[in-house]
Amino acid sequence: MAETDHTKDFLDSLAEAEAEENEALEEEITDDDAELDALRAERDDLKDKFMRALADAENARKRSDKDRREAQQYGGSRLARDLLPVYDNLQRALDAIPEDQREASKAFIEGVELTMRELLNVFSKHGVTAIRPEVGDKFDPQQHEAMFEAPVPGTKAGDIIQVSTEGFMLYDRLLRPAQVGVSSMPKSSN
């Protein structure tokens, strides 16, 4: 029986050792799981930060491209705006020549007209286009500036009755509105 007790003690100590080893393995697995969970959380956090940084970089690139395009298109707007009085003065010079002197000043007039055409070609090359409203057109506050209002018989309120100065656009932006006079004729009652 001593042998059986000895075997029993041996089996008990073996079971105890196995239980201790299992407990140690479970603790190690629990520690590994916790470490793995922490690493996964850190990975997810870094992945989120990376994706945000990537999106920010893409947005910055798009903004930069847009700013570059706008600078290229609209960067000369100050120069173009400063050249508009030159156009106006050339137009006034042509309009000021009386009909009876046009033949005598033919070469001069031709030179001014050529200069004006060249200026318009340069404007066109750089996206500057004239706004040329006509008498009778409807007033458009997006393109016209009303310099005065007057009741003119035979017109409707809001009709252009006089064009003082042409306006200009730079691509799709207004450089200078056309300056016009507008009819303030009251509606007629029938």
Backbone hydrogen bonds, N-H to C=O, Kabsch-Sander energy under -0.5 kcal/mol:
donor,donor_aa,acceptor,acceptor_aa,energy
5,D,1,M,-2.4
6,H,2,A,-2.4
7,T,3,E,-2.8
8,K,4,T,-2.8
9,D,5,D,-3.2
10,F,6,H,-2.5
11,L,7,T,-3.0
12,D,8,K,-2.8
13,S,9,D,-2.9
14,L,10,F,-2.4
15,A,11,L,-2.6
16,E,12,D,-2.6
17,A,13,S,-2.8
18,E,14,L,-2.5
19,A,15,A,-2.6
20,E,16,E,-2.7
21,E,17,A,-2.8
22,N,18,E,-2.7
23,E,19,A,-2.6
24,A,20,E,-2.7
25,L,21,E,-2.6
26,E,22,N,-2.8
27,E,23,E,-2.5
28,E,24,A,-2.5
29,I,25,L,-3.2
30,T,26,E,-3.2
31,D,27,E,-3.0
32,D,28,E,-3.0
33,D,29,I,-3.3
34,A,30,T,-2.5
35,E,31,D,-2.6
36,L,32,D,-3.2
37,D,33,D,-3.1
38,A,34,A,-2.4
39,L,35,E,-2.5
40,R,36,L,-2.6
41,A,37,D,-2.4
42,E,38,A,-2.5
43,R,39,L,-2.7
44,D,40,R,-2.8
45,D,41,A,-2.4
46,L,42,E,-2.7
47,K,43,R,-2.7
48,D,44,D,-2.3
49,K,45,D,-2.5
50,F,46,L,-2.6
51,M,47,K,-2.5
52,R,48,D,-2.3
53,A,49,K,-2.6
54,L,50,F,-2.6
55,A,51,M,-2.4
56,D,52,R,-2.8
57,A,53,A,-2.5
58,E,54,L,-2.2
59,N,55,A,-2.6
60,A,56,D,-2.6
61,R,57,A,-2.2
62,K,58,E,-2.4
63,R,59,N,-2.8
64,S,60,A,-2.5
65,D,61,R,-2.6
66,K,62,K,-2.5
67,D,63,R,-2.9
68,R,64,S,-2.5
69,R,65,D,-2.5
70,E,66,K,-2.7
71,A,67,D,-2.6
72,Q,68,R,-2.4
73,Q,69,R,-2.8
74,Y,70,E,-3.6
75,G,71,A,-1.5
77,S,74,Y,-1.7
80,A,76,G,-2.8
81,R,77,S,-2.7
82,D,78,R,-2.1
83,L,79,L,-1.4
84,L,80,A,-0.9
84,L,81,R,-0.5
86,V,83,L,-0.5
87,Y,83,L,-1.7
88,D,84,L,-2.6
89,N,85,P,-2.7
90,L,86,V,-2.2
91,Q,87,Y,-2.4
92,R,88,D,-2.6
93,A,89,N,-2.4
94,L,90,L,-2.1
95,D,91,Q,-2.5
96,A,92,R,-1.8
97,I,93,A,-0.6
97,I,94,L,-0.8
101,Q,98,P,-1.4
102,R,98,P,-0.6
102,R,99,E,-1.0
103,E,99,E,-0.5
105,S,101,Q,-1.8
106,K,103,E,-1.2
109,I,105,S,-2.9
110,E,106,K,-2.4
111,G,107,A,-2.0
112,V,108,F,-2.2
113,E,109,I,-2.7
114,L,110,E,-2.6
115,T,111,G,-2.2
116,M,112,V,-2.5
117,R,113,E,-2.7
118,E,114,L,-2.4
119,L,115,T,-2.3
120,L,116,M,-2.4
121,N,117,R,-2.4
122,V,118,E,-2.4
123,F,119,L,-2.6
124,S,120,L,-2.8
125,K,121,N,-2.5
126,H,122,V,-1.3
126,H,123,F,-0.7
127,G,124,S,-1.6
128,V,123,F,-3.2
129,T,127,G,-0.6
129,T,169,M,-2.4
131,I,167,G,-3.6
132,R,130,A,-0.7
136,G,160,I,-3.0
137,D,134,E,-2.2
139,F,158,G,-3.0
143,Q,140,D,-2.0
144,H,140,D,-2.9
145,E,178,A,-3.4
147,M,145,E,-0.6
147,M,180,V,-3.5
148,F,180,V,-0.8
150,A,182,V,-2.0
152,V,150,A,-0.7
155,T,152,V,-1.3
157,A,185,M,-0.6
158,G,183,S,-2.4
159,D,156,K,-2.0
160,I,137,D,-3.1
161,I,181,G,-2.6
162,Q,181,G,-1.2
164,S,162,Q,-0.6
164,S,179,Q,-2.8
165,T,179,Q,-1.6
167,G,131,I,-2.1
168,F,176,R,-2.6
169,M,129,T,-3.0
170,L,173,R,-3.5
171,Y,127,G,-3.1
171,Y,169,M,-0.6
173,R,170,L,-2.5
175,L,168,F,-2.5
175,L,173,R,-0.5
176,R,168,F,-2.0
178,A,143,Q,-2.6
179,Q,165,T,-1.9
180,V,145,E,-2.6
180,V,178,A,-0.6
181,G,162,Q,-3.0
182,V,148,F,-2.6
183,S,159,D,-3.0
184,S,150,A,-1.6
190,N,188,S,-0.5
